[in-house]
């Protein structure tokens, strides 16, 4: 049975506590780290970086995650802005 949904970055969202987060959605199941791996893949594609440069460092089992991307911040932000997927 095919899964619904899509893998996409949906822009920045401001949470009720004032934090700005990048809104991402993935089709992968949350079990076994599949969703985290799909998120890394999505960010890899959007920012055009090697998968080894991206890691989920907090929130592995939560909806809100902290992700670390190794590289120059300005270049990564620019690539992310231009590499937005939908």
URWOZI-V867635 format. One record per helix or strand of 3 or more residues. SS is the DSSP state (a for helix, b for strand). FROM is the first residue (numbers start at 1). LEN is the number of residues. If there is no record, write none. Layout:
ss->SS from->FROM len->LEN
ss->SS from->FROM len->LEN
//
This chain:
ss->b from->8 len->7
ss->b from->20 len->6
ss->a from->31 len->17
ss->a from->51 len->3
ss->b from->54 len->5
ss->b from->66 len->4
ss->a from->73 len->10
//
